Amino acid sequence: MHNAMTSTLSIAYFANHDLLGVVSEEEYEKFKGQLLQAFQEEWPDATISIDDDEEVYVEIGGITGQAELDVRGRISDIVNEVIDSGDWQEEEEDFYEEEEDETRDVEEKDDY
């Protein structure tokens, strides 16, 4: 009956701007979209929602015990991966000098 279990998994993730520091509304919405996509790739059969709240927290339905702990741990990993990827950031605002240096190096290599 494992298949029935996976199809009833529900994940509600509550996020807020504090996760990302000072970001624009566009960046925040883009972040949430990428997060939703990442969750759906990880749990294609689950019902997933991402909402806003004062606190960052997760509500998981349909599983208990170790399975729930595993999902919670994986959610944390995915959130961190999406945050660290920085794909949701506006291009022109480079907060990190390191990243600017990396792109400069790439440009130099491309100069034939």
N, C-alpha and C positions, 0 to 999 in steps of 0.2 A: 504493500500500500504506500510505498514511498512516493510514487508519482502524485498521489492525491495530496500528500503533504506539501510538496514543493509548489503546487499550483495554488495553495491557499496562503502562501507567504505574503504578508503585506508589510511594507516599510514606509513609515512616514518620517521624513527628515525635516527638522525645523532648524533653519539657519538664520543668521543675522549678519549685518554688515561688519560686526566686530571680528568675525572670522578672518576678514581680509584687510582689516585696518581701514585706512582712508581710501575709499574707492567711489567712483561715480555710480549712479543708478544703472547705467548701461553695463558697466563692468560687473556689477553685482548680479544683474539679470543673466548676463552671459555665463557667469560662474554657475548659477543655479541650473541653467540649461545643460551645461557640460556635465554637471554632477548627475543630473537626471539621466543623461545618456549613458554615463559610466555605470550607474546602478542598473539600468535596464540591460546593459551588455552582460553584467555580472549575474543578474537574476532575471532572465527573460520572461519567466512565468509569473513573477511577483507583481502585485499591485503596488505601485510606487508613487509617492507624492512628495513634493518638496514645498514647504511653506515657510513663512516667517514667524518668528517669535522673539520674545525678549531673551530667552535662554536658548542655547544650542542643545538640542536633544533629539533622540531617536525613539520612535515607538514601533515595535515589531510585533506583528500578530501572526498566528498560525504555527509558530514553533516555540519550543521552550528549552530550558536546560542548556546543555553544551551547544546544541545547534544554534540557539539564539546568541550565545556568547560568541560563537564563531562568526556569525553574521555581523554582530556589533563590531567585532575586531576588524573585519573586512571593510565595513563602512568607514571606520576611522582611517584605514589605509587609503581607501579610495578618495576620501575627502582631502587628505594630506597630499596625495598624488596630484589631484586637480589643482589644489592651491599652489603647490610647488611648480607645476607646469607653467603657470602664469599665462596660459593661452587666452584667458579671459581679459587680460590687461589691455588697455588701449596702447597701440603701438608707439605713439610719439612720446609717451611718458616713461622714460627709463629711470627707475629709481635706483637701479643697481649699476654701478660703474663697471663691474666685472662683465656684465652682459654686453655692455657697449664695447668693451675691449674685445670680447669674443667675436662680435659681428665685424669689427674692424679687421681682425685677423682673417676671417673668412673672405672679406672683400679683397684683401691683399693677395691671398692665394689665387683668387679668380682673375687677378690682373696678369694676363699672359704677356 
